Structure formats: structure tokens, C-alpha cells
């Protein structure tokens, strides 16, 4: 597949890095030659200097015969125009990064399709959605729903009191059939487990399960569910505003913003939160605003170091649930290890969302899992696919991938070796990047 990416910022660069591993023909397109020089030295991609809304530059980048054009410059209007021009010049599919949630409304999506933009992506919207999911489902580090919640993938940090420690997974799954463990993150290593593997204390364990079984699994993992009512958000960013609005009126929300003009703007847009003008790094301010009575603390200032340190402070003050926006990918593993309950990264969310459009097989969801080097995908099974030819245990599936479950006739099922996948199923697969190419062949 030939893919042209306009914008060599964080999202574009990370996307190029992901896609370059899959043997796609990638062209990264940006006005800043110095950025492109650094990227071309590190990645196996073609770089072209030029403007995203210049027809001649777009032609030079090869959009006339590209399969996918992705506009992810920092400017919404430029991305929209670039996608329109790319479609006019011959691009088969276009995706634009946007900053306006109204564009995502169904009636507006149809309009954008009519003018040549096939898909819209709003990273802040994805981040807020993920934060709210993490707030509403306590005791998990990450959680993601497939097919509207028919199956759920979630991660749990397993403690010393867990009932599932030290038991070979083949025995554990024989004893308890309502979930499957698809991955274990241990000491910066991602393990795709098999029958003889065991869970150790402090492992980050990824489960696939039906929603009704989550609570019992958390109990077996040594976790206690608790209710979140009082929420403090550090930073009046777009993510903060969208998070507060998505949480609704069922929570007591405080937003702390250092910039006075920004604080006034947040107050005018968010009517279900108390907005405080002040420095959220000031311990006395946090105490005076009742941080010790908070159930959750969300740091979304845009500065990774500030977010990590403030979440550490909140944990020391007794806050049960902490979530940090960590945009520096190098810090994500560190943030997980020091016990921050949830880590949000906009560029990983955006790249995962876009990534599914580059797969040769039909994929309805892709989720990059923080603290691992792996993804979870939801494949839609086609007639005649290799995955339908035999039972799962006889498929010769890649060792670095595993099937967690499948959705059939709007019902979720946990996969076992005796399961038979049929056309029309949606199959949840956990995989490391090295297995993606081979994996696609099972679902084409």
C-alpha cells in the first residue's frame, strides 16, 4: 500500500514508524526540511519537503497514485484542504486530523465525505473518551471495549495477594473459563503467554473477558473495586474540558488552570465543574482545594513531567486513582512502573485509530497498549479466510499473537483451542508487531 502522510509532527512521525514495519511504501511530507532529515536518518521512509496545500508539492509527493492520504499537520484547516486536494488528484482514501468535535456528528461526517474526506480523527476526543472509561472502571490500568462492550480487554497490576499467582495458565483457564489472558508485561518485556507460563507479583496482566465477569476477575487478581465521586483535573486543556463534559453531572469536578485567560475560557465552556485559577504544582493550593478528599486526580497539562510528578504527589496524598497525559513515549514505561493508574498518549491513540485503515485484512478496531510493544485488533472475518479453515488449536497461528475472543450474532465468546471461527465473526487478537504481517494473511 502506498501511503502519503502530510505532517511530520508527533502523530505523523509515530504513524510513519508504525507503518514502516509493515513494508508499506511510506512518503512523509512536511515543510520543515530539518525534521525530515532527522526522520529519514532513523526510519525507512521517503521524505518530501513541501506544503500540504500546494498542488504541485502534493503531486511531487505522489498523492496521485496513493492508496491512503493522511493529513496530520497541526492545523485543522490545512488538513481538510490537503485531503480535498489529494482526493481530487487521485488518492483513494483520505483521513484528516481535526480540532472541532462538531465535525464528528453523523450529519457532518456525511458532508465531509461528499467533499472528499473519508475519515476524521480528533486525538483530544479519543483521549477524553479513554480517560472517562478509566474513571468509570476502577482497579484496571487500561480498558477497551470491542463491539460496543460485547468483549472487554483490560489490564491489571497483580499484587502479592492475588489468587491467580503461580498457577500455570493452562490450569488456570481450565479452572476458570470466563476469561483468557492474552499478554503479560513484566520488567519492560511483553510476553504473549502460553499454557506453561505463570503470573508473578507486579505483572501487568491483560485479560479478555465478558463485561459481567470483570468484577470477579478483579477479585481473583487481588483488586478491590471502589466508587469515584470527587475528581480533580490539573490543566484546563481541551482534553480536560472534554473529559469534564463527558463525565457529566454525576461527579464533583474541580479543574485547576494556571493561565487566567485560559481559566476564564474553561469556565465559559464547562458548566459542570468548578474552575480554579492557580498553580496546580503548589501543594498548599492542592490541600486547600481538598486533594485529600479526591477519589481521582487527572493531570493533562501537556507537560509530561508535570503530569507524572503531580500524579505521584496525589498518590502520596491518598488519591486512589491517578491518570496522567504522557506525550513523551520514553516516559510511559516509567509512569507505569511507579504506579500511575492510567497513562494517556494522544499520538498513540491517534496512530492506532488510523492504523486500521492500512491493514490488508478488514479491521474494525486497533488499540495500542501502553507499557507494551503490542496491539489489540478486532478483525472482521471474510468468507474463505484462512482463520475459518480449522479449529483455533490447528491454525498454526503466529506464536507472538493470540486470539482472545470473538463476537458472533451480537454475543461475545471467550476463545479456546476448540473454538471454530466462521465468516462474519469479529475476532479480538492480541499481537506483537513482528506477527502482524503473518496475522493479516489469516483474515484476508
C-alpha positions as CSV (number, residue, x, y, z in Angstrom):
1,X,0.0,0.0,0.0
2,X,1.3,3.5,-0.9
3,X,0.6,5.9,2.0
4,X,1.4,9.7,2.0
5,X,1.5,11.4,5.4
6,X,1.3,15.2,5.5
7,X,2.8,16.4,8.7
8,X,6.0,15.3,10.4
9,X,4.9,16.2,13.9
10,X,4.5,13.7,16.7
11,X,1.4,11.9,15.3
12,X,2.8,11.7,11.7
13,X,6.2,10.6,12.8
14,X,4.9,7.9,15.1
15,X,2.5,6.7,12.4
16,X,5.3,6.5,9.9
17,X,7.3,4.5,12.4
18,X,4.5,2.0,12.9
19,X,3.7,1.6,9.2
20,X,7.3,1.3,8.1
21,X,7.5,-2.0,9.9
22,X,4.7,-3.4,7.7
23,X,6.5,-3.0,4.4
24,X,4.2,-0.2,3.1
25,X,5.5,2.4,0.7
26,X,5.5,5.4,3.0
27,X,6.0,9.1,2.0
28,X,6.3,11.6,4.9
29,X,5.6,15.1,3.7
30,X,6.4,18.4,5.6
31,X,7.6,21.9,5.1
32,X,10.4,21.6,7.7
33,X,13.4,20.0,6.0
34,X,15.3,19.7,9.3
35,X,12.5,17.5,10.7
36,X,12.6,15.3,7.6
37,X,16.3,14.9,7.7
38,X,16.2,13.6,11.3
39,X,13.3,11.2,10.4
40,X,14.9,9.8,7.2
41,X,18.1,9.0,9.2
42,X,16.0,6.9,11.6
43,X,13.2,5.4,9.5
44,X,13.0,3.6,6.2
45,X,10.6,6.1,4.7
46,X,10.7,8.5,1.7
47,X,10.6,12.2,2.8
48,X,9.5,15.1,0.7
49,X,9.7,18.8,1.6
50,X,6.7,20.8,0.6
51,X,3.4,22.5,1.6
52,X,0.3,20.3,2.4
53,X,-2.0,22.7,0.4
54,X,0.3,23.1,-2.6
55,X,-1.0,21.1,-5.6
56,X,2.5,20.9,-7.2
57,X,4.1,19.7,-3.9
58,X,1.3,17.1,-3.4
59,X,1.9,15.8,-6.9
60,X,5.7,15.6,-6.1
61,X,4.8,13.6,-3.0
62,X,2.9,11.1,-5.2
63,X,-0.7,11.6,-4.0
64,X,-2.0,11.0,-7.5
65,X,-1.4,7.2,-7.1
66,X,-1.5,6.7,-3.4
67,X,-3.9,4.3,-1.6
68,X,-4.2,6.4,1.5
69,X,-3.5,10.1,2.3
70,X,-3.3,11.2,5.9
71,X,-3.4,14.9,6.9
72,X,-2.0,15.3,10.4
73,X,-0.4,18.7,10.4
74,X,-1.0,20.9,13.5
75,X,-3.6,22.9,11.5
76,X,-7.1,21.6,11.1
77,X,-8.0,23.8,8.1
78,X,-4.8,22.7,6.3
79,X,-5.5,19.1,6.9
80,X,-9.0,19.4,5.5
81,X,-7.9,21.3,2.3
82,X,-5.0,18.9,1.8
83,X,-7.3,15.9,1.9
84,X,-9.7,17.6,-0.6
85,X,-6.8,18.3,-2.9
86,X,-5.4,14.8,-2.5
87,X,-8.7,13.2,-3.3
88,X,-9.1,15.4,-6.4
89,X,-5.6,14.4,-7.5
90,X,-6.4,10.7,-7.2
91,X,-5.9,9.5,-3.6
92,X,-8.2,6.5,-3.0
93,X,-8.8,7.2,0.7
94,X,-8.2,10.3,2.9
95,X,-8.0,10.9,6.6
96,X,-7.9,14.4,8.3
97,X,-6.9,15.3,11.8
98,X,-9.3,17.9,13.2
99,X,-9.8,20.0,16.3
100,X,-13.6,20.6,16.2
101,X,-15.9,17.9,17.8
102,X,-18.9,19.2,15.8
103,X,-17.3,17.7,12.7
104,X,-17.7,14.3,14.1
105,X,-21.5,14.5,14.3
106,X,-23.0,11.9,11.8
107,X,-24.7,14.5,9.6
108,X,-21.4,16.5,9.3
109,X,-19.3,13.3,8.6
110,X,-21.5,12.7,5.6
111,X,-20.8,16.2,4.4
112,X,-17.1,15.8,4.7
113,X,-17.3,12.5,2.8
114,X,-19.1,14.4,0.0
115,X,-16.2,16.8,-0.4
116,X,-13.5,14.1,-0.4
117,X,-12.6,13.4,3.2
118,X,-13.3,9.8,4.1
119,X,-12.4,9.8,7.8
120,X,-11.9,12.4,10.6
121,X,-9.8,11.9,13.6
122,X,-9.7,14.1,16.8
123,X,-7.0,13.0,19.2
124,X,-8.2,15.0,22.1
125,X,-11.7,13.5,21.8
126,X,-10.1,10.0,21.8
127,X,-8.0,10.9,24.9
128,X,-11.0,12.2,26.8
129,X,-13.0,9.1,25.9
130,X,-10.3,6.9,27.3
131,X,-9.9,8.9,30.5
132,X,-13.6,8.7,31.2
133,X,-13.6,4.9,30.6
134,X,-10.7,4.6,33.1
135,X,-12.5,6.7,35.7
136,X,-15.7,4.7,35.4
137,X,-13.9,1.3,35.6
138,X,-11.7,1.4,38.6
139,X,-9.0,-1.1,39.6
140,X,-7.8,-1.5,36.0
141,X,-4.8,0.2,34.3
142,X,-6.2,0.1,30.8
143,X,-9.6,-0.9,29.5
144,X,-11.0,-1.1,26.0
145,X,-14.4,-2.3,24.7
146,X,-14.9,-4.3,21.5
147,X,-18.2,-4.2,19.5
148,X,-19.9,-1.9,22.0
149,X,-18.8,-3.8,25.0
150,X,-19.6,-7.4,24.0
151,X,-16.0,-8.2,24.9
152,X,-13.6,-6.2,27.0
153,X,-9.8,-6.1,27.1
154,X,-8.3,-4.7,30.3
155,X,-5.0,-4.7,32.2
156,X,-4.5,-5.3,35.9
157,X,-1.4,-4.8,38.0
158,X,-1.3,-8.0,40.0
159,X,-0.3,-7.8,43.7
160,X,1.1,-10.4,46.2
161,X,-2.4,-11.3,47.5
162,X,-3.8,-12.4,44.1
163,X,-5.3,-15.9,43.9
164,X,-4.0,-16.4,40.3
165,X,-0.3,-16.2,41.2
166,X,2.0,-19.1,40.4
167,X,-0.6,-21.2,38.6
168,X,0.2,-22.4,35.0
169,X,-2.2,-20.7,32.7
170,X,-3.4,-24.0,31.2
171,X,-4.6,-25.0,34.7
172,X,-5.9,-21.5,35.4
173,X,-8.0,-21.4,32.3
174,X,-9.2,-25.0,32.9
175,X,-10.4,-24.0,36.4
176,X,-11.9,-20.6,35.3
177,X,-13.3,-20.4,31.8
178,X,-14.8,-16.9,31.8
179,X,-11.6,-15.1,30.6
180,X,-8.4,-15.5,28.7
181,X,-5.0,-13.9,29.5
182,X,-3.6,-12.6,26.2
183,X,-0.4,-10.8,27.4
184,X,1.8,-10.2,30.4
185,X,4.1,-7.1,30.7
186,X,7.0,-7.9,33.0
187,X,10.2,-5.9,33.6
188,X,9.8,-3.9,30.3
189,X,9.2,-7.1,28.4
190,X,5.9,-8.1,26.7
191,X,5.1,-11.8,26.9
192,X,2.4,-13.5,24.8
193,X,1.8,-16.3,27.2
194,X,1.2,-20.0,26.6
195,X,0.0,-22.8,28.8
196,X,3.1,-23.3,31.0
197,X,3.5,-19.6,31.8
198,X,2.6,-18.3,35.3
199,X,1.7,-14.9,36.7
200,X,4.1,-13.2,39.1
201,X,3.5,-10.4,41.6
202,X,3.7,-6.9,40.0
203,X,3.0,-8.3,36.5
204,X,0.7,-6.1,34.3
205,X,-1.7,-8.8,33.0
206,X,-4.0,-8.2,30.0
207,X,-7.3,-10.1,30.1
208,X,-10.1,-10.5,27.5
209,X,-13.5,-11.2,29.2
210,X,-17.2,-10.6,29.0
211,X,-18.2,-7.4,30.9
212,X,-20.2,-9.3,33.5
213,X,-17.1,-11.2,34.6
214,X,-14.8,-8.2,35.2
215,X,-15.6,-7.8,38.9
216,X,-14.9,-11.5,39.7
217,X,-11.6,-11.4,37.7
218,X,-10.5,-8.3,39.6
219,X,-11.2,-10.1,42.9
220,X,-9.1,-13.0,41.8
221,X,-6.3,-10.6,40.8
222,X,-6.4,-9.1,44.3
223,X,-8.2,-5.9,43.4
224,X,-11.0,-4.1,45.2
225,X,-13.5,-2.0,43.3
226,X,-14.2,1.5,44.6
227,X,-16.5,4.3,43.7
228,X,-15.2,7.6,42.3
229,X,-17.2,10.7,43.0
230,X,-14.7,13.6,43.6
231,X,-12.4,14.4,40.7
232,X,-9.6,16.9,40.4
233,X,-8.2,17.8,36.9
234,X,-4.9,19.6,36.6
235,X,-4.7,21.7,33.5
236,X,-7.5,23.4,31.5
237,X,-6.7,21.9,28.2
238,X,-9.1,20.7,25.6
239,X,-8.7,17.2,27.0
240,X,-9.7,18.5,30.4
241,X,-12.8,20.2,29.1
242,X,-13.9,17.3,27.1
243,X,-13.3,14.9,30.0
244,X,-15.3,17.0,32.4
245,X,-18.2,17.3,29.9
246,X,-18.2,13.5,29.2
247,X,-18.2,12.8,32.9
248,X,-21.4,14.8,33.2
249,X,-23.2,15.8,36.4
250,X,-22.6,12.6,38.4
251,X,-19.2,13.7,39.6
252,X,-17.9,16.6,41.7
253,X,-15.2,18.1,39.4
254,X,-12.6,20.7,40.0
255,X,-10.3,22.0,37.3
256,X,-7.1,23.9,38.2
257,X,-5.6,26.1,35.5
258,X,-2.6,28.4,35.9
259,X,-3.3,30.7,33.0
260,X,-6.0,33.3,33.9
261,X,-7.4,33.7,30.4
262,X,-7.5,30.0,29.9
263,X,-9.3,29.5,33.2
264,X,-11.9,32.1,32.2
265,X,-12.4,30.2,28.8
266,X,-12.8,26.9,30.6
267,X,-15.4,28.4,33.0
268,X,-17.4,29.6,30.0
269,X,-17.4,26.2,28.3
270,X,-17.7,23.7,31.2
271,X,-20.7,24.2,33.4
272,X,-20.4,21.1,35.5
273,X,-17.1,21.8,37.1
274,X,-15.6,24.4,39.5
275,X,-12.6,26.1,37.7
276,X,-9.8,27.4,39.9
277,X,-7.1,29.8,38.7
278,X,-3.9,28.7,40.3
279,X,-0.7,26.7,40.1
280,X,-1.5,23.1,40.4
281,X,2.1,22.3,41.4
282,X,1.5,24.3,44.7
283,X,1.0,21.8,47.4
284,X,-0.8,24.3,49.7
285,X,-3.2,25.2,46.9
286,X,-4.0,21.5,46.3
287,X,-4.5,21.0,50.0
288,X,-6.8,24.0,50.3
289,X,-8.9,22.7,47.4
290,X,-9.3,19.3,49.1
291,X,-6.9,17.0,47.2
292,X,-7.0,14.6,50.2
293,X,-10.7,14.1,49.7
294,X,-10.4,13.4,46.0
295,X,-11.1,9.9,44.6
296,X,-9.4,10.6,41.3
297,X,-6.7,13.0,40.0
298,X,-6.2,13.6,36.3
299,X,-3.1,15.6,35.1
300,X,-3.5,16.8,31.5
301,X,-1.3,19.9,31.4
302,X,0.5,19.0,28.2
303,X,3.8,18.7,30.1
304,X,4.6,15.0,30.7
305,X,7.0,15.7,33.6
306,X,4.5,17.9,35.4
307,X,1.7,15.3,34.9
308,X,3.8,12.4,36.2
309,X,5.1,14.3,39.3
310,X,1.7,15.7,40.2
311,X,0.1,12.2,40.0
312,X,2.9,10.9,42.3
313,X,2.1,13.7,44.7
314,X,-1.7,13.0,44.5
315,X,-1.0,9.3,45.3
316,X,1.0,10.3,48.4
317,X,-1.9,12.4,49.5
318,X,-4.1,9.4,49.4
319,X,-5.9,9.7,46.0
320,X,-6.8,6.2,44.8
321,X,-7.0,6.8,41.0
322,X,-4.4,8.8,39.1
323,X,-4.3,9.4,35.3
324,X,-1.5,11.2,33.5
325,X,-1.2,12.5,30.0
326,X,2.3,11.4,29.0
327,X,3.1,12.6,25.5
328,X,6.8,11.7,25.7
329,X,6.8,8.0,24.7
330,X,10.1,7.4,26.6
331,X,8.3,8.2,29.9
332,X,5.4,5.8,29.5
333,X,7.1,2.7,30.9
334,X,8.4,4.8,33.8
335,X,5.0,6.2,34.6
336,X,3.5,2.6,34.6
337,X,6.2,1.3,36.9
338,X,5.8,4.0,39.6
339,X,2.1,3.1,39.9
340,X,0.2,5.8,38.0
341,X,-3.2,4.2,37.4
342,X,-3.7,5.3,33.8
343,X,-1.4,6.7,31.1
344,X,-2.8,8.6,28.2
345,X,-0.9,9.5,25.0
346,X,-2.7,11.3,22.2
347,X,-0.4,10.3,19.4
348,X,-0.6,6.6,20.2
349,X,-4.4,6.8,20.3
350,X,-4.5,8.7,17.0
351,X,-1.9,6.4,15.3
352,X,-3.8,3.3,16.5
353,X,-7.1,4.7,15.2
354,X,-5.6,5.4,11.8
355,X,-3.6,2.2,11.6
356,X,-6.6,0.0,11.0
357,X,-7.1,1.7,7.6
358,X,-3.7,0.4,6.5
359,X,-4.4,-3.3,7.1
360,X,-4.9,-5.6,4.2
361,X,-7.5,-7.6,6.2
362,X,-10.7,-5.8,7.4
363,X,-10.1,-4.4,10.9
364,X,-12.8,-2.6,12.9
365,X,-10.7,-1.6,15.9
366,X,-7.0,-1.2,16.7
367,X,-5.7,-0.4,20.2
368,X,-2.1,0.2,21.0
369,X,-1.5,-0.9,24.6
370,X,0.7,1.3,26.7
371,X,3.6,-0.4,28.7
372,X,3.9,-3.0,25.9
373,X,5.1,-3.1,22.3
374,X,1.9,-4.7,21.1
375,X,-1.6,-4.0,19.8
376,X,-5.1,-5.5,20.1
377,X,-7.1,-5.7,16.9
378,X,-10.7,-6.6,16.1
379,X,-10.7,-8.4,12.7
380,X,-13.9,-8.9,10.7
381,X,-13.8,-12.4,9.2
382,X,-14.4,-12.7,5.5
383,X,-15.7,-15.7,3.5
384,X,-12.9,-18.1,2.7
385,X,-10.4,-16.6,5.2
386,X,-7.7,-18.9,6.4
387,X,-8.8,-18.5,10.0
388,X,-12.1,-20.3,9.2
389,X,-10.5,-23.4,7.9
390,X,-9.9,-25.3,11.1
391,X,-10.3,-25.2,14.9
392,X,-8.1,-22.5,16.6
393,X,-5.7,-25.1,18.0
394,X,-5.0,-26.4,14.5
395,X,-4.4,-23.0,12.8
396,X,-0.6,-22.7,13.2
397,X,-1.3,-19.2,14.5
398,X,1.8,-16.9,15.0
399,X,3.5,-17.6,18.4
400,X,3.6,-13.8,19.1
401,X,-0.2,-13.5,18.6
402,X,-3.2,-15.0,20.3
403,X,-7.0,-14.9,19.9
404,X,-8.8,-13.7,23.0
405,X,-12.4,-13.9,21.9
406,X,-14.9,-13.4,19.2
407,X,-18.3,-11.7,18.7
408,X,-21.0,-13.7,16.8
409,X,-24.6,-12.7,16.4
410,X,-24.1,-9.8,18.8
411,X,-22.8,-12.1,21.6
412,X,-19.3,-12.2,23.0
413,X,-17.4,-15.5,23.4
414,X,-14.1,-16.4,25.0
415,X,-11.9,-18.3,22.6
416,X,-10.4,-21.7,23.3
417,X,-8.5,-24.2,21.3
418,X,-11.7,-25.9,20.4
419,X,-13.4,-22.7,19.0
420,X,-14.2,-22.5,15.3
421,X,-14.2,-19.1,13.7
422,X,-16.8,-18.6,11.0
423,X,-17.3,-15.8,8.3
424,X,-18.9,-12.7,9.8
425,X,-17.3,-13.1,13.3
426,X,-15.4,-10.3,14.8
427,X,-12.2,-11.7,16.3
428,X,-10.2,-10.0,19.1
429,X,-6.5,-10.6,18.6
430,X,-3.5,-9.6,20.7
431,X,-0.3,-9.4,18.7
432,X,3.3,-8.0,18.7
433,X,4.3,-6.1,15.6
434,X,6.6,-8.9,14.3
435,X,3.5,-11.1,13.8
436,X,1.2,-8.6,12.1
437,X,2.2,-9.4,8.5
438,X,1.6,-13.2,9.0
439,X,-1.5,-12.5,11.1
440,X,-3.2,-10.5,8.3
441,X,-3.0,-13.5,6.0
442,X,-5.3,-15.4,8.3
443,X,-8.1,-12.8,7.9
444,X,-7.7,-11.7,4.2
